[in-house]
Amino acid sequence: MARMARTAAQRRAGRDWARWSADNAIKRSSSELIGTRHQLLQFQRVLELLIGDPEVADRISCVVPVLQALAAGLKPADVDVLRRNVAMHAKASGVSLATAPWRL
């Protein structure tokens, strides 16, 4: 059975729907990311208050995402493993490791 060609209006409606869908996915992802960053900042503030040293608190906060993934039985993200490894290195200082990009 032959499929009929779509009209220009149908193609335009399909593109509009795809654009709308992609925009909504980006908005959802952005709001989730903002929420996650907010939680991380709160966690770091609590650690700083408990430990009293912002650098040590920052190093500890780099270990948490890896531990969470491992506890859930998942493979941690490569960037989280890299941050954890750098955070545990004695010579890493003067950089906010929890939010540092993987390439400085």
The first five atom37 places (N, CA, C, CB, O) and aatype in JSON, in Angstrom:
{
  "aatype": [12, 0, 1, 12, 0, 1, 16, 0, 0, 5, 1, 1, 0, 7, 1, 3, 17, 0, 1, 17, 15, 0, 3, 2, 0, 9, 11, 1, 15, 15, 15, 6, 10, 9, 7, 16, 1, 8, 5, 10, 10, 5, 13, 5, 1, 19, 10, 6, 10, 10, 9, 7, 3, 14, 6, 19, 0, 3, 1, 9, 15, 4, 19, 19, 14, 19, 10, 5, 0, 10, 0, 0, 7, 10, 11, 14, 0, 3, 19, 3, 19, 10, 1, 1, 2, 19, 0, 12, 8, 0, 11, 0, 15, 7, 19, 15, 10, 0, 16, 0, 14, 17, 1, 10],
  "atom_mask": [
    [1, 1, 1, 1, 1],
    [1, 1, 1, 1, 1],
    [1, 1, 1, 1, 1],
    [1, 1, 1, 1, 1],
    [1, 1, 1, 1, 1],
    [1, 1, 1, 1, 1],
    [1, 1, 1, 1, 1],
    [1, 1, 1, 1, 1],
    [1, 1, 1, 1, 1],
    [1, 1, 1, 1, 1],
    [1, 1, 1, 1, 1],
    [1, 1, 1, 1, 1],
    [1, 1, 1, 1, 1],
    [1, 1, 1, 0, 1],
    [1, 1, 1, 1, 1],
    [1, 1, 1, 1, 1],
    [1, 1, 1, 1, 1],
    [1, 1, 1, 1, 1],
    [1, 1, 1, 1, 1],
    [1, 1, 1, 1, 1],
    [1, 1, 1, 1, 1],
    [1, 1, 1, 1, 1],
    [1, 1, 1, 1, 1],
    [1, 1, 1, 1, 1],
    [1, 1, 1, 1, 1],
    [1, 1, 1, 1, 1],
    [1, 1, 1, 1, 1],
    [1, 1, 1, 1, 1],
    [1, 1, 1, 1, 1],
    [1, 1, 1, 1, 1],
    [1, 1, 1, 1, 1],
    [1, 1, 1, 1, 1],
    [1, 1, 1, 1, 1],
    [1, 1, 1, 1, 1],
    [1, 1, 1, 0, 1],
    [1, 1, 1, 1, 1],
    [1, 1, 1, 1, 1],
    [1, 1, 1, 1, 1],
    [1, 1, 1, 1, 1],
    [1, 1, 1, 1, 1],
    [1, 1, 1, 1, 1],
    [1, 1, 1, 1, 1],
    [1, 1, 1, 1, 1],
    [1, 1, 1, 1, 1],
    [1, 1, 1, 1, 1],
    [1, 1, 1, 1, 1],
    [1, 1, 1, 1, 1],
    [1, 1, 1, 1, 1],
    [1, 1, 1, 1, 1],
    [1, 1, 1, 1, 1],
    [1, 1, 1, 1, 1],
    [1, 1, 1, 0, 1],
    [1, 1, 1, 1, 1],
    [1, 1, 1, 1, 1],
    [1, 1, 1, 1, 1],
    [1, 1, 1, 1, 1],
    [1, 1, 1, 1, 1],
    [1, 1, 1, 1, 1],
    [1, 1, 1, 1, 1],
    [1, 1, 1, 1, 1],
    [1, 1, 1, 1, 1],
    [1, 1, 1, 1, 1],
    [1, 1, 1, 1, 1],
    [1, 1, 1, 1, 1],
    [1, 1, 1, 1, 1],
    [1, 1, 1, 1, 1],
    [1, 1, 1, 1, 1],
    [1, 1, 1, 1, 1],
    [1, 1, 1, 1, 1],
    [1, 1, 1, 1, 1],
    [1, 1, 1, 1, 1],
    [1, 1, 1, 1, 1],
    [1, 1, 1, 0, 1],
    [1, 1, 1, 1, 1],
    [1, 1, 1, 1, 1],
    [1, 1, 1, 1, 1],
    [1, 1, 1, 1, 1],
    [1, 1, 1, 1, 1],
    [1, 1, 1, 1, 1],
    [1, 1, 1, 1, 1],
    [1, 1, 1, 1, 1],
    [1, 1, 1, 1, 1],
    [1, 1, 1, 1, 1],
    [1, 1, 1, 1, 1],
    [1, 1, 1, 1, 1],
    [1, 1, 1, 1, 1],
    [1, 1, 1, 1, 1],
    [1, 1, 1, 1, 1],
    [1, 1, 1, 1, 1],
    [1, 1, 1, 1, 1],
    [1, 1, 1, 1, 1],
    [1, 1, 1, 1, 1],
    [1, 1, 1, 1, 1],
    [1, 1, 1, 0, 1],
    [1, 1, 1, 1, 1],
    [1, 1, 1, 1, 1],
    [1, 1, 1, 1, 1],
    [1, 1, 1, 1, 1],
    [1, 1, 1, 1, 1],
    [1, 1, 1, 1, 1],
    [1, 1, 1, 1, 1],
    [1, 1, 1, 1, 1],
    [1, 1, 1, 1, 1],
    [1, 1, 1, 1, 1]
  ],
  "atom_positions": [
    [[0.84, -1.16, 0.0], [0.0, 0.0, 0.0], [0.9, 1.24, 0.0], [-0.96, -0.01, 1.21], [1.78, 1.36, 0.85]],
    [[0.68, 2.13, -0.92], [1.51, 3.32, -1.07], [1.12, 4.37, -0.03], [1.38, 3.91, -2.49], [-0.06, 4.57, 0.28]],
    [[2.13, 5.01, 0.49], [1.91, 6.06, 1.48], [1.8, 7.39, 0.75], [3.05, 6.09, 2.54], [2.59, 7.69, -0.14]],
    [[0.81, 8.18, 1.15], [0.62, 9.47, 0.5], [1.65, 10.46, 1.02], [-0.83, 10.0, 0.73], [2.02, 10.44, 2.19]],
    [[2.08, 11.33, 0.14], [3.05, 12.36, 0.52], [2.38, 13.36, 1.45], [3.62, 13.07, -0.73], [1.2, 13.69, 1.3]],
    [[3.14, 13.84, 2.41], [2.59, 14.83, 3.34], [2.57, 16.2, 2.67], [3.41, 14.88, 4.66], [3.41, 16.51, 1.83]],
    [[1.6, 16.98, 3.06], [1.51, 18.33, 2.51], [2.52, 19.23, 3.23], [0.07, 18.89, 2.65], [3.08, 18.87, 4.25]],
    [[2.72, 20.41, 2.66], [3.63, 21.38, 3.28], [3.15, 21.75, 4.67], [3.76, 22.64, 2.41], [3.97, 21.9, 5.58]],
    [[1.87, 21.89, 4.86], [1.32, 22.24, 6.18], [1.57, 21.12, 7.19], [-0.19, 22.52, 6.07], [1.86, 21.39, 8.35]],
    [[1.46, 19.87, 6.75], [1.72, 18.75, 7.66], [3.2, 18.68, 8.03], [1.28, 17.43, 7.01], [3.54, 18.4, 9.18]],
    [[4.08, 18.94, 7.07], [5.51, 18.93, 7.36], [5.86, 20.06, 8.33], [6.33, 19.07, 6.06], [6.63, 19.87, 9.27]],
    [[5.28, 21.25, 8.09], [5.52, 22.4, 8.97], [5.0, 22.11, 10.38], [4.83, 23.67, 8.41], [5.66, 22.44, 11.37]],
    [[3.83, 21.48, 10.48], [3.27, 21.13, 11.8], [4.18, 20.12, 12.51], [1.84, 20.55, 11.64], [4.36, 20.19, 13.72]],
    [[4.75, 19.18, 11.75], [5.67, 18.2, 12.33], [6.94, 18.85, 12.85], [0.0, 0.0, 0.0], [7.42, 18.51, 13.93]],
    [[7.48, 19.8, 12.09], [8.68, 20.52, 12.53], [8.38, 21.36, 13.77], [9.21, 21.42, 11.4], [9.18, 21.41, 14.7]],
    [[7.22, 22.02, 13.77], [6.83, 22.83, 14.92], [6.69, 21.97, 16.17], [5.51, 23.57, 14.64], [7.14, 22.35, 17.25]],
    [[6.07, 20.8, 16.02], [5.9, 19.9, 17.16], [7.26, 19.42, 17.66], [5.01, 18.69, 16.77], [7.48, 19.36, 18.87]],
    [[8.16, 19.08, 16.75], [9.49, 18.61, 17.14], [10.25, 19.72, 17.87], [10.29, 18.14, 15.91], [10.92, 19.46, 18.87]],
    [[10.16, 20.95, 17.37], [10.82, 22.09, 18.02], [10.25, 22.31, 19.42], [10.67, 23.36, 17.17], [11.0, 22.52, 20.37]],
    [[8.93, 22.27, 19.53], [8.27, 22.46, 20.83], [8.7, 21.37, 21.81], [6.73, 22.46, 20.66], [8.99, 21.64, 22.97]],
    [[8.74, 20.13, 21.32], [9.13, 19.0, 22.16], [10.58, 19.14, 22.64], [8.96, 17.69, 21.39], [10.87, 18.9, 23.81]],
    [[11.47, 19.54, 21.74], [12.88, 19.71, 22.11], [13.03, 20.86, 23.1], [13.73, 19.98, 20.85], [13.8, 20.75, 24.05]],
    [[12.31, 21.95, 22.89], [12.38, 23.09, 23.82], [11.93, 22.68, 25.21], [11.52, 24.25, 23.31], [12.54, 23.07, 26.2]],
    [[10.86, 21.9, 25.29], [10.37, 21.44, 26.59], [11.37, 20.5, 27.27], [9.03, 20.74, 26.44], [11.54, 20.56, 28.49]],
    [[12.01, 19.66, 26.5], [13.02, 18.76, 27.08], [14.19, 19.56, 27.64], [13.53, 17.76, 26.02], [14.71, 19.24, 28.7]],
    [[14.6, 20.6, 26.93], [15.7, 21.45, 27.4], [15.28, 22.17, 28.68], [16.11, 22.47, 26.32], [16.07, 22.25, 29.62]],
    [[14.07, 22.69, 28.73], [13.59, 23.38, 29.93], [13.57, 22.45, 31.13], [12.18, 23.96, 29.69], [14.0, 22.82, 32.22]],
    [[13.07, 21.22, 30.93], [13.03, 20.25, 32.04], [14.44, 19.92, 32.51], [12.3, 18.96, 31.61], [14.7, 19.88, 33.72]],
    [[15.34, 19.68, 31.58], [16.72, 19.34, 31.94], [17.39, 20.5, 32.66], [17.52, 18.97, 30.69], [18.12, 20.3, 33.63]],
    [[17.15, 21.72, 32.19], [17.75, 22.9, 32.81], [17.26, 23.07, 34.24], [17.45, 24.16, 32.0], [18.05, 23.36, 35.14]],
    [[15.96, 22.9, 34.46], [15.44, 23.07, 35.82], [15.95, 21.97, 36.74], [13.9, 23.07, 35.8], [16.2, 22.22, 37.92]],
    [[16.1, 20.75, 36.23], [16.66, 19.66, 37.04], [18.11, 19.96, 37.4], [16.56, 18.32, 36.3], [18.54, 19.7, 38.52]],
    [[18.86, 20.48, 36.45], [20.26, 20.82, 36.69], [20.39, 21.92, 37.72], [20.95, 21.24, 35.39], [21.24, 21.86, 38.6]],
    [[19.54, 22.94, 37.62], [19.56, 24.03, 38.6], [19.24, 23.49, 39.99], [18.56, 25.15, 38.21], [19.87, 23.89, 40.97]],
    [[18.27, 22.6, 40.09], [17.92, 22.0, 41.37], [19.07, 21.18, 41.94], [0.0, 0.0, 0.0], [19.33, 21.23, 43.14]],
    [[19.76, 20.44, 41.1], [20.89, 19.63, 41.54], [22.04, 20.52, 42.01], [21.36, 18.71, 40.4], [22.67, 20.23, 43.03]],
    [[22.3, 21.59, 41.28], [23.37, 22.51, 41.7], [23.03, 23.17, 43.03], [23.62, 23.58, 40.62], [23.9, 23.37, 43.87]],
    [[21.75, 23.51, 43.21], [21.32, 24.13, 44.47], [21.52, 23.15, 45.63], [19.83, 24.56, 44.38], [22.0, 23.54, 46.69]],
    [[21.18, 21.89, 45.41], [21.38, 20.88, 46.45], [22.86, 20.71, 46.77], [20.77, 19.53, 46.02], [23.24, 20.55, 47.93]],
    [[23.7, 20.74, 45.75], [25.14, 20.6, 45.95], [25.68, 21.76, 46.78], [25.87, 20.52, 44.61], [26.48, 21.56, 47.69]],
    [[25.24, 22.98, 46.47], [25.69, 24.14, 47.24], [25.24, 24.06, 48.69], [25.16, 25.43, 46.61], [26.0, 24.39, 49.59]],
    [[24.0, 23.61, 48.92], [23.53, 23.44, 50.3], [24.36, 22.4, 51.03], [22.04, 23.03, 50.31], [24.74, 22.59, 52.18]],
    [[24.65, 21.29, 50.34], [25.45, 20.23, 50.94], [26.85, 20.74, 51.29], [25.55, 19.03, 49.97], [27.37, 20.43, 52.36]],
    [[27.45, 21.53, 50.39], [28.78, 22.07, 50.66], [28.76, 23.03, 51.85], [29.33, 22.78, 49.42], [29.69, 23.04, 52.66]],
    [[27.71, 23.84, 51.96], [27.62, 24.76, 53.1], [27.53, 24.0, 54.42], [26.4, 25.69, 52.95], [28.17, 24.36, 55.4]],
    [[26.73, 22.94, 54.44], [26.6, 22.12, 55.65], [27.94, 21.48, 55.99], [25.51, 21.04, 55.46], [28.34, 21.47, 57.16]],
    [[28.63, 20.94, 54.99], [29.95, 20.34, 55.23], [30.93, 21.37, 55.78], [30.5, 19.72, 53.95], [31.69, 21.08, 56.71]],
    [[30.92, 22.57, 55.2], [31.83, 23.62, 55.68], [31.55, 23.96, 57.14], [31.7, 24.88, 54.81], [32.47, 24.17, 57.92]],
    [[30.26, 24.0, 57.51], [29.91, 24.29, 58.9], [30.35, 23.16, 59.83], [28.4, 24.52, 59.04], [30.86, 23.41, 60.92]],
    [[30.16, 21.92, 59.38], [30.53, 20.77, 60.23], [32.04, 20.6, 60.33], [29.9, 19.49, 59.67], [32.56, 20.31, 61.41]],
    [[32.74, 20.77, 59.22], [34.17, 20.5, 59.2], [34.98, 21.74, 59.56], [34.59, 19.99, 57.82], [36.01, 21.65, 60.23]],
    [[34.51, 22.89, 59.12], [35.21, 24.14, 59.42], [36.27, 24.52, 58.41], [0.0, 0.0, 0.0], [36.89, 25.58, 58.54]],
    [[36.49, 23.71, 57.41], [37.49, 24.01, 56.38], [36.83, 23.87, 55.01], [38.74, 23.07, 56.5], [36.46, 22.76, 54.62]],
    [[36.67, 24.98, 54.27], [35.98, 24.91, 52.98], [36.66, 24.0, 51.96], [35.86, 26.28, 52.4], [35.98, 23.35, 51.17]],
    [[37.99, 23.94, 51.98], [38.69, 23.1, 51.0], [38.44, 21.61, 51.28], [40.19, 23.4, 51.03], [38.24, 20.83, 50.34]],
    [[38.47, 21.22, 52.53], [38.2, 19.82, 52.89], [36.76, 19.47, 52.55], [38.49, 19.56, 54.4], [36.48, 18.38, 52.05]],
    [[35.84, 20.38, 52.83], [34.43, 20.16, 52.51], [34.25, 19.98, 51.0], [33.57, 21.33, 53.02], [33.47, 19.13, 50.56]],
    [[34.95, 20.79, 50.22], [34.87, 20.68, 48.77], [35.39, 19.33, 48.3], [35.66, 21.81, 48.1], [34.8, 18.71, 47.41]],
    [[36.48, 18.87, 48.89], [37.04, 17.56, 48.52], [36.07, 16.42, 48.87], [38.39, 17.34, 49.23], [35.9, 15.49, 48.08]],
    [[35.46, 16.51, 50.02], [34.51, 15.47, 50.42], [33.3, 15.46, 49.5], [34.06, 15.67, 51.87], [32.79, 14.4, 49.14]],
    [[32.83, 16.66, 49.11], [31.65, 16.73, 48.24], [31.92, 16.13, 46.87], [31.19, 18.17, 48.09], [30.98, 15.75, 46.17]],
    [[33.18, 16.03, 46.46], [33.53, 15.4, 45.19], [33.42, 13.88, 45.25], [34.94, 15.8, 44.77], [33.26, 13.22, 44.22]],
    [[33.51, 13.34, 46.42], [33.44, 11.88, 46.59], [31.99, 11.39, 46.58], [34.13, 11.46, 47.9], [31.72, 10.27, 46.16]],
    [[31.07, 12.22, 47.03], [29.68, 11.82, 47.22], [29.01, 11.3, 45.95], [28.89, 12.97, 47.76], [28.38, 10.24, 46.01]],
    [[29.09, 11.99, 44.78], [28.41, 11.46, 43.59], [28.88, 10.06, 43.19], [28.62, 12.4, 42.43], [28.09, 9.24, 42.72]],
    [[30.17, 9.8, 43.36], [30.7, 8.47, 43.03], [30.14, 7.43, 44.0], [32.25, 8.47, 43.08], [29.74, 6.35, 43.58]],
    [[30.11, 7.76, 45.29], [29.57, 6.82, 46.27], [28.09, 6.56, 46.03], [29.79, 7.35, 47.68], [27.63, 5.43, 46.18]],
    [[27.33, 7.6, 45.67], [25.91, 7.41, 45.4], [25.7, 6.47, 44.22], [25.23, 8.77, 45.12], [24.85, 5.58, 44.28]],
    [[26.46, 6.66, 43.16], [26.31, 5.8, 41.99], [26.68, 4.35, 42.33], [27.18, 6.31, 40.83], [25.98, 3.42, 41.95]],
    [[27.77, 4.18, 43.05], [28.2, 2.83, 43.41], [27.2, 2.15, 44.35], [29.57, 2.86, 44.07], [26.93, 0.96, 44.22]],
    [[26.64, 2.92, 45.28], [25.65, 2.36, 46.2], [24.37, 1.95, 45.47], [25.31, 3.37, 47.3], [23.69, 1.01, 45.88]],
    [[24.06, 2.65, 44.38], [22.87, 2.31, 43.59], [23.15, 1.21, 42.57], [22.36, 3.56, 42.87], [22.27, 0.79, 41.83]],
    [[24.39, 0.74, 42.55], [24.76, -0.32, 41.62], [25.0, 0.18, 40.21], [0.0, 0.0, 0.0], [24.95, -0.6, 39.26]],
    [[25.27, 1.47, 40.07], [25.51, 2.07, 38.76], [26.98, 2.41, 38.57], [24.65, 3.33, 38.58], [27.75, 2.47, 39.54]],
    [[27.36, 2.62, 37.33], [28.72, 3.06, 37.04], [28.75, 4.58, 37.18], [29.18, 2.6, 35.59], [27.95, 5.26, 36.54]],
    [[29.65, 5.12, 37.99], [29.72, 6.57, 38.14], [30.16, 7.23, 36.82], [30.69, 6.94, 39.27], [30.88, 6.64, 36.02]],
    [[29.71, 8.46, 36.63], [30.11, 9.22, 35.45], [31.62, 9.43, 35.47], [29.36, 10.58, 35.37], [32.23, 9.6, 36.53]],
    [[32.21, 9.42, 34.29], [33.67, 9.59, 34.2], [34.13, 10.9, 34.83], [34.11, 9.54, 32.74], [35.16, 10.94, 35.5]],
    [[33.37, 11.98, 34.63], [33.76, 13.28, 35.19], [33.71, 13.24, 36.73], [32.85, 14.4, 34.65], [34.52, 13.88, 37.38]],
    [[32.76, 12.49, 37.3], [32.69, 12.37, 38.76], [33.88, 11.57, 39.3], [31.37, 11.7, 39.18], [34.43, 11.91, 40.35]],
    [[34.26, 10.52, 38.59], [35.43, 9.73, 39.01], [36.68, 10.59, 38.92], [35.58, 8.46, 38.12], [37.53, 10.55, 39.81]],
    [[36.8, 11.37, 37.85], [37.96, 12.24, 37.7], [38.01, 13.27, 38.82], [37.92, 12.95, 36.33], [39.07, 13.5, 39.4]],
    [[36.88, 13.89, 39.15], [36.85, 14.87, 40.25], [37.22, 14.22, 41.58], [35.46, 15.52, 40.35], [37.95, 14.79, 42.38]],
    [[36.7, 13.02, 41.8], [37.04, 12.31, 43.04], [38.53, 12.05, 43.13], [36.27, 11.0, 43.14], [39.15, 12.27, 44.17]],
    [[39.11, 11.57, 42.03], [40.53, 11.24, 42.04], [41.39, 12.49, 42.27], [40.93, 10.57, 40.73], [42.36, 12.44, 43.02]],
    [[41.03, 13.59, 41.62], [41.79, 14.83, 41.8], [41.59, 15.35, 43.22], [41.35, 15.9, 40.77], [42.54, 15.83, 43.84]],
    [[40.37, 15.26, 43.74], [40.09, 15.76, 45.08], [40.88, 15.02, 46.14], [38.6, 15.65, 45.39], [41.27, 15.6, 47.16]],
    [[41.13, 13.75, 45.91], [41.86, 12.95, 46.9], [43.37, 13.13, 46.78], [41.5, 11.49, 46.75], [44.12, 12.64, 47.62]],
    [[43.82, 13.81, 45.75], [45.25, 14.03, 45.56], [45.69, 15.2, 46.45], [45.58, 14.32, 44.07], [45.04, 16.24, 46.47]],
    [[46.77, 15.03, 47.16], [47.22, 16.03, 48.13], [47.63, 17.36, 47.5], [48.39, 15.48, 48.92], [47.54, 18.4, 48.15]],
    [[48.07, 17.34, 46.24], [48.56, 18.57, 45.62], [47.45, 19.4, 44.98], [49.6, 18.24, 44.58], [47.72, 20.51, 44.51]],
    [[46.23, 18.9, 44.95], [45.12, 19.66, 44.36], [44.62, 20.66, 45.37], [43.97, 18.71, 43.91], [43.99, 20.29, 46.37]],
    [[44.89, 21.93, 45.12], [44.41, 22.96, 46.04], [44.17, 24.24, 45.28], [45.42, 23.2, 47.18], [44.72, 24.45, 44.2]],
    [[43.33, 25.1, 45.85], [43.05, 26.38, 45.24], [42.02, 26.36, 44.14], [0.0, 0.0, 0.0], [41.79, 27.39, 43.5]],
    [[41.37, 25.22, 43.89], [40.35, 25.1, 42.86], [39.11, 24.5, 43.48], [40.85, 24.23, 41.66], [39.2, 23.58, 44.29]],
    [[37.94, 25.03, 43.12], [36.69, 24.42, 43.58], [36.48, 23.15, 42.78], [35.47, 25.41, 43.41], [35.99, 23.19, 41.65]],
    [[36.85, 22.04, 43.35], [36.86, 20.77, 42.63], [35.47, 20.25, 42.31], [37.61, 19.75, 43.42], [35.28, 19.59, 41.29]],
    [[34.5, 20.54, 43.15], [33.15, 20.01, 42.95], [32.5, 20.56, 41.7], [32.29, 20.33, 44.15], [31.64, 19.91, 41.12]],
    [[32.9, 21.75, 41.27], [32.27, 22.36, 40.09], [33.28, 22.6, 38.97], [31.61, 23.67, 40.47], [32.93, 23.19, 37.95]],
    [[34.51, 22.16, 39.13], [35.53, 22.41, 38.12], [35.21, 21.62, 36.86], [36.93, 22.05, 38.65], [34.73, 20.49, 36.94]],
    [[35.49, 22.21, 35.69], [35.32, 21.45, 34.44], [36.38, 20.36, 34.37], [35.42, 22.39, 33.19], [37.41, 20.43, 35.05]],
    [[36.14, 19.35, 33.56], [37.08, 18.24, 33.49], [38.39, 18.66, 32.83], [36.47, 17.06, 32.73], [39.39, 17.96, 32.93]],
    [[38.37, 19.8, 32.16], [39.6, 20.29, 31.52], [39.78, 21.74, 31.94], [39.53, 20.14, 29.94], [38.94, 22.59, 31.63]],
    [[40.87, 22.04, 32.64], [41.14, 23.41, 33.09], [41.95, 24.18, 32.09], [41.85, 23.41, 34.41], [42.26, 25.35, 32.32]]
  ]
}
